Amino acid sequence: MKFDKKLNYYLRDAHVDFTAFEILEVIPQKNDHAVVFLAPRTMGTNSNFCVQYMDNHNYYGSLEKMLEVSVAYERITDKDAERIKKDYYTRKGDN
């Protein structure tokens, strides 16, 4: 997959299986890294959302839980979380 130079830079620590996930959002952090939010390409019984930050990968059963934890750890703001959620459901046609 081809990305622009800036996105490639922020994805340098991410290990994304593009057959299983799609990128929801990449949010740069102050320490020159980024938080990468991933959604499952297909929803099923074992589908999880994933947030990656540096070498950490955390999986969640719902988009809302993933965003809630990310706000609690101050990786994103409430406003970012609402925007990501709105964009995701708009894209999926579930608004």
N, C-alpha and C positions, 0 to 999 in steps of 0.2 A: 504494500500500500504506500502511496506517495503522499507526503505531507509537506507543508511549507517549512522553511528553515527554522523558524521560531518554534513551531509545534514539534518538529523533530528534536530540538534541543530539550524541550520539557518532557518529552517521552523517553529520554535516554535511560532513565531508571525503571521505566515501566516494562512489564513483561505481559503484553496483551495477546491473548489468543483471539485473533480476529474472526475465527470461525465460530466462536462461542459468544463473543461480546462485541458491542458497538460502543464507541466513545460518546458519552453524554456531554461531558465538559472537562476541560483542563484548566485548572485555576492555579496560576503561579503563586508561590509563597515568597516571603521576604528572604529566605535563605537560598535563593537561586534554584529551588526545586519546585515541583508542582504537585498538586493533588489531582489524580486522574479518576474520574467517575465513569464507571462502566455499567451498561445494562445488558442483560442477556438478549441475544438475537431472537431466540424463541422462548416463549414462556411454557414451562412444564412443571412437573412436580418437583424436580431438582434444580430449578432455575433460581439463581441468586444474582443480586446486584453486587458489584465489587467497587471498593474504593482503594486505590493504591497511592501510597505516599512513601517515597524513597524505596526502601526494600520491604515495606510492610504491605500486605494484601489482606483486607478484611472483607468478608462476605456477609450479606444481609438478605433476609427473605423478602424485604420490600424496599422500594425506593424511599419511602417515608422514613423508615428506620435508619437507612444509610445516611440520609441527609440530617436527621435529628442528631445522630452521633457526631457527624462532621461539624455541626454547629456547636455542639457541646465541647468538642476539642478545639474550637476556634480555628478550624481550617477554612471555614466559609462563614458568611453572615446569614442571618435569617432571610435577607433580601435575595442573596444568591440561591439559597435553598428553594425559595418560592419560584424563582425564575427557572431553575433547573427542572423542578417538578412540572411547572406549567408547560415548558417547552417539550418535555418528554410526553406528557399526556396529549398535547396538541398534535405532536408527530404521530402518536399511536392512534389518534382519533377518539380518545376517551375523555374529552374535555367536557 
